[in-house]
Amino acid sequence: MATLRLFANLRESAGTESVDIDAPTVGDLLAAASDRFGDGFRAGLDASGVWVNGEVADSDTAITADDEVAVIPP
């Protein structure tokens, strides 16, 4: 499972700074996180940037169990 790291308002919405989620792509991981953490979390994703292992990523970026996905609001 990839590790999702959360910051600022997303961390507050989720109630945690990180969570492990099994997903094949960044988009799938964020959809699973949104389902888990609700509408407030989902709304915060719209303006956030996403990085996988320190590299800018988009929803189609493939991820593995060893990856770290960071979502950082502006």
Beta strands, then each sheet from edge to edge (+ up, - down):
strand 1: 2-6
strand 2: 18-21
strand 3: 49-52
strand 4: 55-56
strand 5: 68-72
sheet 1: 2+ 1- 5- 3+ 4-
end
